[in-house]
Amino acid sequence: MRRAAGGTAFALLVVLTGAAGLLASWVITLDKFKLLEDPDFVPGCSLNPVVSCGSVMKSDQASAFGFPNPMLGLVAYGIVICVGMSLLAGAAFPGWYWLTFEAGCLFGIGFVSWLQFESLYRIGALCLWCCLAWLAMILLFWYVTSFIVRNGFLPAPGPLKAFFAEFAWVLPLLHIGVVGMLILTRWWDFWTS
């Protein structure tokens, strides 16, 4: 069974995105506990009506599975760090492992996309720590997708493999740019007043 190991840069990217997501999940979890103890608690990242972590934490969407979302992040991003550290140590994983990791990343990007929509158009507020977790997930998803396509674990035509080999940075940059534009246009009046 063919195995693939990422290079040092890819391994570091996996570790750093996992660490960023874990940090965000940890801070949000601590603030959520404080909010449960004291309903009047205002998280430090609640800066104005738009950047209002407290509003996001109090929403129904903040506990999509019946428990606070950041607790899911504590587990998921912890796994990401373990995968990245294994790669740094020289591990090479078989295709089924990479496809399972990609399935987790696909769930993560889907969940993050739903949370972005809910924050922008239902809750009407942003959480800066959530934005850090979103950024980490976007980078992780696109670079893992690029890795498994280039290594042939997902069937893809030659031009797509060549694109990912040469321009792997384009899709995450485009994705982040679209989210940034949605945020900017959603609160254009607030930012320009």
Secondary structure, DSSP 8 states (H G I E B T S, - for coil): --EE---HHHHHHHHHHHHHHHHHHHHHHHHHHHHHH-TT---TT--SSSB-HHHHHTSGGGGTTSS-HHHHHHHHHHHHHHHHHHHHTT--EEHHHHHHHHHHHHHHHHHHHHHHHHIIIII--B-HHHHHHHHHHHHHHHHHHHHHHHTTSS---HHHHHHHHHHTTHHHHHHHHHHHHHHHHHTHHHHH-
